[in-house]
Amino acid sequence: MSTVPTMATARSGRSPLTTTAAGRMAALARAELTLFLRSRGTLVSAVFVPLVLPFSIRSAVGKLDLRDAGLTVGLVVLPSAIGASLLFAVYATLVGVFVGRREQLVLKRLRTGEPRDAEILAGASIPAVVTAVAQSLILVAACTVLLHLPAPRAPHLAALGLALGLSLCVSLAAVTAAFTRTTEGAQVSSIPLIMLSFVGSGMSVPLEMMPETPARVLGLLPLSPVITLVRGGWTGEPSAAEVARAALVALAWTGVAVFAVRRWFRWEPRR
């Protein structure tokens, strides 16, 4: 992998930038971006699926009785679209990246150099994170034009939801990779969280349309607070208590995931 010569250059002193944490992560990100662009399967699942999938459910969303919940088709499709981007462009993609680099002994070699563990994982995650952010901006513009979505009433909530979603999906990807044995298995191990999120996190049916008790329970799923905050960015309806609750749930999941990564993440292939 091209990352190894890059890090060797850093150790030799020929590239001062890579002697800093930011420089090392940038070098890893550039190498990972090259591999990302070379993989057609990854490009399709990470770039095109999140952009197309949400609009494929537009007709089904249109059949829901959204008026009682104070929602519109756009207010359902956009958070679902951003959620799909987080799940496919970040979570599913990074599960494959982490497992693949581990099985290729890339992670093991990188740990013998200057990068710290967190820098290795963060650097490898940057292309997927940037892709998701770019997709989110494109989806906002598309929904505004095609679905007549109004301007956001509380854009800071949408930004908070996206930021929490990015850190959460990166962490969960590393956890899933820790328990995934092969690169082929990475295509399967990410499916449970994706399906659970689509069904129970308000992506298909908004939690606002569900009875109170099921909505509260499903609101504890990892991606539920992200969808709630992103949708709240446009509706402006969540109270301070609801925003705090959603943020705490997302941070709790992220904290648990980080602990699990520190405890169980594998840097060498399973034998």
N, C-alpha and C positions, 0 to 999 in steps of 0.2 A: 504494500500500500504506500502511496506517495507520502503519507504522513511521516513515515520513519526517516527518510532522508531529510525532510524538513526539520524534524527535531534534532537530527544529528548536526545539521547546520547550526541550529541554535546553540548546541553545546560547544561547538567549535568557536563560537563568537563571531561568525560571519554575518549574523543577522541580529543586531541588538534588540530589535522589536520583540523577538520571541523569547527574550530573557525575562519579560514581564508576564504576569498572569494573563493580561488582555492579549498580548502578542501570541502567547502559546495557544490560547483558545481560538484566536483568529486563524492561526496556521492550521489547526485541526479542522476548523470550520471550512476553510478553503479546500482542504483535501476531501472532506466529507461531501461538499457541494459537487466536486468533480464526479465522485462515485454516484451521487444522487442523480445527476443529469445523465449518466450513462445507463442507468437502469430504467428500461421502459416500463416494467411492471410497477416500479415504485412511483414513477411519474404519473401513471394512469390512476393508481389508487390514492396518491397523495394530492394530486393537482386537479384532475378532472372529475373524479367521483364526488368530492365535496361540493363542487360547483354545480353539478347536474342533479344529484340525488334530492336535495330539498325541493327543487322545483317540480320533481316528479310526483311529490305528494301534495302539490297545490290543489288539485281537483278534490282529493280526499278531505283536505282541510276546509275547502269551501263548503262541504256538506255539513260541517259541524255548526251547531248553534252558538256562534261566538258573541252575539250581541249581549246576552245575559252576563257574560264575563267581561264585557267592555273591551273586547278584542276585535281585531280585523285579521284577514288572511295574512297580510304583511307582517303583523305583530306575532304571528305564529311561525311563518316560514323563515323569517330572518334569524331569530334565535336558534331555530332548528338547523339552519344552514351553517351558522357559526359553530354550533355544537358538532355538526358533522365534520367541519374542518378540523376542529380540535381532535376528534376521534380518529380520523383517517390520516390527515396530514401530519399530526404530531404523535398521537399515541400508537396507532398501528404501525406507522412508518418507523418509529424509534424502537419499537420492540424488535423489528427485523434488523435494524442497524446494530443495536447492542448485541444481539445474539450472533449476528453474522461476523462482527468484528471480534467477538470473543472466540468464536470457532476458528477464525483465521489467525489467531494468536496476536492480533494487532493490539488489543488491550493489554495483554501481558507484556509486549515489547514497550509500549508507551509508558507503562508503570516503572520501567527501568530507567527512564529518562527524567527530564525535569518536571513534566506536568504532574500536578497532584490529581488525586482521584476525581475530585469535583470538577476540575478543569477539563479532564478527559471527557466526562459525561456531558458537561455543559457545551464544550466545543463541538462535540458530535451532534448536539441537539440544535445548534444555531440554524442550519439550513431549514430544518422542519419548522422551527418557530417562526422564522421570517416568512416562510411560505404561508403559514396559517394567518399571520398578521396581514399579509398582502391579500389573501383570499377574503378575509373579513372586510377589508375596505372595498374590494370589488363587489362583494355581496351586498353591502350597505348601499352602494351606488345603484346596483341592479334592482334591488327591492324598492328603493326610492322612486326609480323611474317606472318600473314595470308593475309594481303593486301599490303605487301611490302612497308610499310610507311617509308619514310626516317627519319633520325634524325632531330629533330626540329632545325630550324635556329635561332629562338628567343624564347628559353624556358621560359624566364622571362615573355613574353606576355601570354603564356599558363597558367603559375602559377598565374599571375594577374587575368586572366579571371576566373579561378577556384575559387580563393579567393573571388572575387566580386560576383560570382554566389552563393557561399555558404551563404554569409551574406545576399544577396538579397532574396534567397529562404526561409531562416529562418524567415526573417522579413515578407515576403508575406504570409507565412504560419500562422503566428500569426494574421495578418490582416484578412485573410480568416476565421480563427477560431473565431474571434470576431463577425462575422456575420453569423456563423453556429450554429443553435440551438441544434442539436442532434448529437450523434455519427454516426448514420446512415446517416444523412445529410452530414457529412464530406466526405463520399465517392462520393458525387455528387458535392459539392461546389468547389472541386479542379479541376473538369473537364474543365471548361472554359479556365483557364489559360494554362492548359496542351495542349488542342487542339489548342488554339491560337498560342502557342509557336511552336508546331510542324508544323503548316501551314505557319506562317508568320515570324518566327525568323531565317530562314535560315537552319533549321534542315532537312526539306524535300527537298527544292530547295534552293541552296545557293543564298544569296542576290547579289553576284557578277554576277549571271546569269540573274538578273532582270533588267528592264529599270531603269534609274537613279532615276526618281521621286518616283515610288513605293518603290524602295530599300531604299531611304532616309526616307520615311514615316515608313516603316516596321522596319527600324533600330532603331526606337524610342520605340519599344516594350521592355518589361522588360528583356527578355532573349537574345535579338538580340546582344547587345554588348558583352555578355559572349561568344556566339558562334563566333563572329567576332574575339575576342582576342585569343580564343583557336585555331581557324584555323590559325590565324596570327602567332601563335607560331611555326607552321610548315612551312608556306609559307614565313614568314619573310617580307611580302609585305606591310603591313599597314604602312603608314607614321606616323610621330610623331603627326601630326594634327588629323589623323584618330584614333590613339590610345587614344589621349586625349579626343576626342569626345565620343568614346565608353565608356571610364572610367567615364566621367561626366554623361552620360546617366544612367549608372548602379548606380552610387552614388546618382543621383537625385531620382531614383526610391526607393533606399534603404532609403534615407532620408524621403521621403514621407511616406513610409511604417512604419518607426520608429515613426513618428509623429502620424500616424493613430493608431498604437498600444498604444501609451501613452494616446491617446484621447478616444479610443473606446474599447480597449481590456477588456473583462469581466473575472473576477476571480471567479464568482459564477454562478450557473446555472440560465438560464432565467426562469422567472415565468410567 
